[in-house]
Amino acid sequence: MVSMRVGMRRLRLGVLVSGRGTNLQSIIDAIERGDLAAEIAIVISNKKNAPALERARNHGIEALYLNPRNYPGREAYDEALKSELESRNVDLVVLAGYMLVLSPGFVRHFFGRLMNIHPALLPSFPGTHAQAQALARGVKVSGCTVHFVDEGVDTGPIILQAAVPVLEDDTEETLSARILEQEHILYPRAIQLFAEGRLVIEGGRVRILQENIKAR
């Protein structure tokens, strides 16, 4: 059993991004509304011109471009990434559209403190183009999943899910847009559960405690 808890201070997040950063924005918005008891210590991208970096800077959040070409391989890059996160005392690493595959050592180091969101109801349709996969199989319900990251591809313990109906005239774009709306609700909610110390990994499952384990 692995339980996640932090002290009474606000949860410190490190957010990894590669693109637009709409899920990053939803996290920032939840913090600024007072719905999420956290602060973003740093946003890191493997893409120099990722719009997500500008989103972070617009809110006074440290934004760092870490160039993969400056490192001899994935493990070396991830070691530098780990160093940047740990130097800022990050409690939870959040993947928000991060498009690089993380090395096994990085995943093992942060297991239970590394969270991702996927645009499908896992374990169905892991990997890329999940919405297109769902449409190709003719499913009637799709959605999104927040999960802890393990060494597989979208195989980690599931935290929360939200369902979205698939309409007869849906395209990959229209379905993706409706799923994204739910992602923006679900991701901050899952992070808040972590901040409250209410997530416990038991084997391959996540149990959500009804009371805060920090109060015990």
Summary of the structure (lengths in Angstrom):
residues: 216
radius of gyration: 16.9
end to end distance: 16.8
largest distance: 50.8
contacts: 691
relative contact order: 0.17
helix: 36%
strand: 25%
